[in-house]
Amino acid sequence: MNATISAQLLRLLVLSVPFGLVVLFILASALPLGSLGAYALSPNFGFAAMVYWGLRRPDLFPPLSVFLAGLAHDLIGGGPLGLWAAAYLAGYAFVLWQRVLFIGRAAFPVLVGVGFATAIGLAVAWAGASWRSQIWLDVGPVAVHAILTVACFPLVAMACSAVEERLPAPE
């Protein structure tokens, strides 16, 4: 019985590492990085990290963790509760659905997949925010946000990869 409990505790600890890293990236996204006219220069580092874990190790980042990371984004960003949770889940669903197309590929096809996942997730966030405010919001800031998120994905992936290599291999 003790071996089972310790194995479950170890599994829970390992599962908390990707989640904690995504939350740290969400906190980094909340930092004021500057602005370009009317658009804030703020890539969604947390979303990029979620896409990384969905592509590389979905066994360590299950849908419940994705949902909780989205809720954390809502709480940290001060947005409506559930908006980013839905966006994260939509992007994650695309990543899991098309994962086999991107695993083991060169950098450009992976970035294309990241771009599609980001576009889907941010489209869900934009639609939810538009619905909540009862007007069609400007899509320009969302497009800038998506482009910056995809552009920063390689940096986020390098950081996540450094953590991933210290985690146990998939079973």
SULNORDA-V564756 format. One line per field, one symbol per residue. ss: DSSP state (a for helix, b for strand, c for the rest). psi: psi as a letter, one per 40 degrees, with the letter a starting at -180 (. if undefined). burial: + if it has 9 or more other ideal C-beta (glycine too) atoms within 8 Angstrom, else -. A space follows every 50 residues. Layout:
ss->???
psi->???
burial->???
This chain:
ss->caaaaaaaaaaaaaaaaaaaaaaaaaaaacccccbbccbbccccaaaaaa aaaaaaccccccaaaaaaaaaaaaaaacccccaaaaaaaaaaaaaaaaaa aaccccaaaaaaaaaaaaaaaaaaaaaaaaaaaccccccaaaaaaaaaaa aaaaaaaaaaaaaaccccccc
psi->dddddddddddddddedddddddddddddehheaigbehhggigdddddd ddddddgedegiddddddddddddddeeihhedddddddddddddddedd deheiiddddddddddddddddddddddddddefihiheddddddddddd deddddddddddddeeiiii.
burial->-------------++-+++-+++-+++++---------++++++++++++ ++++++++-++---++++++++++-++-+--+++++++++++-+++-++- -+------+++-++++++++++++++-+++------+---++-+++-+++ -++--++-+++-++--+----
